[in-house]
Amino acid sequence: MATIPFFPPDLFEQDRQAMLDILFEVGTDAEQRFILGRRTAELEEALRQMTGAGHAVACSSGTGGLNLAVQALDIGPGDEVIVPAFCCQPVASSVANLGATPVFVDVDPHTMVMDPEAVERAITERTRAVMPAHVFSIMADMPKINKIAEEHGLTVIEDAAVAQGAVLDGVPSGRWGHLGVFSFFQVKAFGTAGEGGLVLTDDPELASRVRMLRNHGQDGVNRFLHHRIGQNSRFDEVIAAFQLHRLPGFEERLERRARIADYYTERFAPLAERGVTAPPAGRNGRCYYVYSLLAARRGDLRAWLTEKEIGTHVYYPVPLPEQPAFSRFGNRPGVTEQGARATDAHQPGGDSPWPGAQYASEHNLAIPIWPHLTDAQVEYIADSVCEFFD
Ligand SMILES: Cc1ncc(COP(=O)(O)O)c(C=O)c1O
């Protein structure tokens, strides 16, 4: 069996000619419009319809989308936003960059997504928003988080960067929050050959703010009139055309990922007693961007798979509040910079103030799940994981 890399080099092999055609078409178009043109508008409309959102605004990346979402809510100094302690860093930087305080809460050690009870305990009079993120293959517990947010008058920014196409209780990801954000980074479900992201919302006022903020606060009609201090988070016409080209195959690629995940989960179920936890089975609220195991002997399992020429990946080995960049926010859960809350007495044991996040950081191991893996490769990967425990 040839090497199976974690990040496949031939992800867009089938689209090579299409990309070359698009480059030529956009590059030689008499319009000479390379950002925010008709192709971007067409992609926005296609994804708006696909998700059922009121508004869809394409932007520079998933990070760009989170930045726009937080800024559109006028969040700033003195405000707090509750974010998961185990996640990609933009959940925290999008808040901190505006002078507001990211308040880190723990995640469930098995699903690796935000613990709703921890959210409830972290709310203060300064809390403006909560930012649940879907992680790897599991959507956050949006029904519970939305209920808590509603009870406390908080806005929900749903980080659905990795979860485009996932559906929980009949509601698509990105549609649970007041604002939802997708990422088109290459390995994501609807990844592209470059950068891109999307903000979804049903609120016309928020949509209009996000649209303005992504292009230096301009309204799209009056050039050089800046209504707000915005950003450059614009969308590329080549990428828009490429994503429109890739859209018809999206469902099929998602289904292939889901089938691989189903197979892995079935094969790995007996390993539960031997220190490996697979993601929960089923399709509801599942996304299959990454298939991550939680392994007690992660290092050994990883070395074994490397020997078998199977690429693996460890995500977020250091929880966000333990990162140097966020050390000034990384005080114990329940205590803000302003010392507004008492230390949380409800946290389960462990040395870390974020034991779930610490556990996930120390044990997650992702194995390949990209859609063009052959059945033989998928079987080989599953066999190799199981053999380690024989
Ligand atoms: C949960 C989560 N949020 C946000 C992002 C940021 O997306 P992008 O890489 O498009 O900026 C990522 C990227 O990996 C992510 O995993």
The ligand as a MOL file (V3000), in Angstrom:
LIG
                    3D

  0  0  0     0  0            999 V3000
M  V30 BEGIN CTAB
M  V30 COUNTS 16 16 0 0 0
M  V30 BEGIN ATOM
M  V30 1 C -13.1560 25.8960 14.3270 0
M  V30 2 C -12.4620 26.8270 13.3900 0
M  V30 3 N -12.7900 28.1300 13.3620 0
M  V30 4 C -12.2040 29.0070 12.5220 0
M  V30 5 C -11.2400 28.6060 11.6450 0
M  V30 6 C -10.5920 29.6200 10.7560 0
M  V30 7 O -10.8390 29.4010 9.4020 0
M  V30 8 P -9.7940 29.9470 8.2940 0
M  V30 9 O -8.6280 29.0180 8.2810 0
M  V30 10 O -10.5770 29.9150 7.0180 0
M  V30 11 O -9.4160 31.3210 8.6820 0
M  V30 12 C -10.8520 27.2660 11.6240 0
M  V30 13 C -9.7920 26.8100 10.7070 0
M  V30 14 O -9.2270 25.7610 10.8230 0
M  V30 15 C -11.4730 26.3490 12.5030 0
M  V30 16 O -11.1320 25.0640 12.5310 0
M  V30 END ATOM
M  V30 BEGIN BOND
M  V30 1 1 1 2
M  V30 2 1 2 3
M  V30 3 2 2 15
M  V30 4 2 3 4
M  V30 5 1 4 5
M  V30 6 1 5 6
M  V30 7 2 5 12
M  V30 8 1 6 7
M  V30 9 1 7 8
M  V30 10 2 8 9
M  V30 11 1 8 10
M  V30 12 1 8 11
M  V30 13 1 12 13
M  V30 14 1 12 15
M  V30 15 2 13 14
M  V30 16 1 15 16
M  V30 END BOND
M  V30 END CTAB
M  END
